[in-house]
Amino acid sequence: QLRHERQPVMFFEPHHLLDQETCDFVTLAVEERLKLLLLMGYTKNGGDGAAKLRAEYMELKKKAEEMEERLLGMRPLEYTDDMLAQQKESYEGTVTQLRG
């Protein structure tokens, strides 16, 4: 069973003018051409879609790595809470000394 019989390739071809062997060849040729266009990243403006996607992927990957580095450099929330509590006690002590 041919692939195009399970999932037909859609295009206009006057099959009534061709014999079955030629029809099968045309169908397979069109299917292969469509595959090539998809692999090349076909666009109306020249076919550089795959290159653009690859560049965008690399840029996003770089940003993700930078954000991961920043995240690893951050202190845990518990540490920050402890620091704030210590600063609060220090400021309250300073305020108490200034008032008294």
C-alpha positions in Angstrom: 0.0 0.0 0.0 1.4 3.4 -1.0 1.8 6.1 1.6 -0.4 8.5 -0.3 -3.3 6.1 -0.1 -3.3 6.3 3.7 -2.6 10.0 3.9 -3.3 11.6 0.5 -1.1 14.2 -1.0 -3.3 17.1 -2.0 -2.5 18.7 -5.4 -4.2 19.1 -8.7 -3.3 16.5 -11.3 -5.6 15.4 -14.1 -5.3 11.6 -13.4 -7.8 10.7 -16.1 -5.1 11.7 -18.7 -2.3 9.5 -17.3 -1.8 5.8 -16.8 -1.7 4.4 -13.3 2.1 4.0 -13.2 2.6 7.6 -14.2 0.1 8.8 -11.7 1.9 6.9 -8.9 5.2 8.4 -10.0 3.8 12.0 -10.1 2.2 11.5 -6.6 5.5 10.2 -5.1 7.5 13.0 -6.8 5.2 15.6 -5.3 5.3 14.0 -1.9 9.1 14.0 -1.9 9.2 17.6 -3.1 6.9 18.6 -0.2 9.2 16.8 2.2 12.2 18.6 0.9 10.5 22.0 1.1 9.5 21.3 4.7 13.0 20.2 5.6 14.5 23.3 4.0 12.2 25.6 6.0 10.4 26.9 2.9 9.0 30.4 3.1 7.7 32.8 0.5 10.7 35.1 1.0 13.5 32.7 0.2 13.6 29.6 2.3 15.7 30.7 5.3 13.1 29.8 7.9 15.2 27.0 9.4 18.2 29.3 9.8 16.0 31.9 11.5 14.5 29.2 13.8 18.0 27.9 14.6 19.3 31.4 15.5 16.2 32.1 17.6 16.7 28.8 19.4 20.4 29.5 20.1 19.5 33.0 21.5 16.8 31.5 23.8 19.2 28.8 24.9 21.8 31.4 25.8 19.2 33.5 27.7 18.1 30.4 29.6 21.7 29.6 30.6 22.2 33.2 31.8 19.0 33.0 33.9 20.1 29.7 35.3 23.4 31.2 36.4 21.6 34.2 38.0 19.3 31.8 39.8 22.2 29.7 41.1 23.8 32.9 42.4 20.8 34.0 44.4 20.5 33.3 48.1 17.8 31.0 49.5 14.7 32.7 50.8 15.4 31.4 54.4 18.8 33.1 54.4 17.2 36.4 53.3 14.5 36.2 56.0 17.2 35.6 58.6 19.2 38.6 57.4 16.1 40.8 57.5 15.3 39.7 61.0 18.8 40.5 62.1 18.7 43.9 60.5 15.3 44.7 62.0 16.7 43.8 65.5 19.7 46.0 64.9 17.6 48.9 63.7 15.2 48.6 66.6 18.2 48.6 69.0 19.6 51.7 67.4 16.2 53.4 67.5 15.8 52.5 71.2 19.3 53.9 72.0 18.5 57.1 70.1 15.2 57.7 72.0 16.6 56.8 75.4 
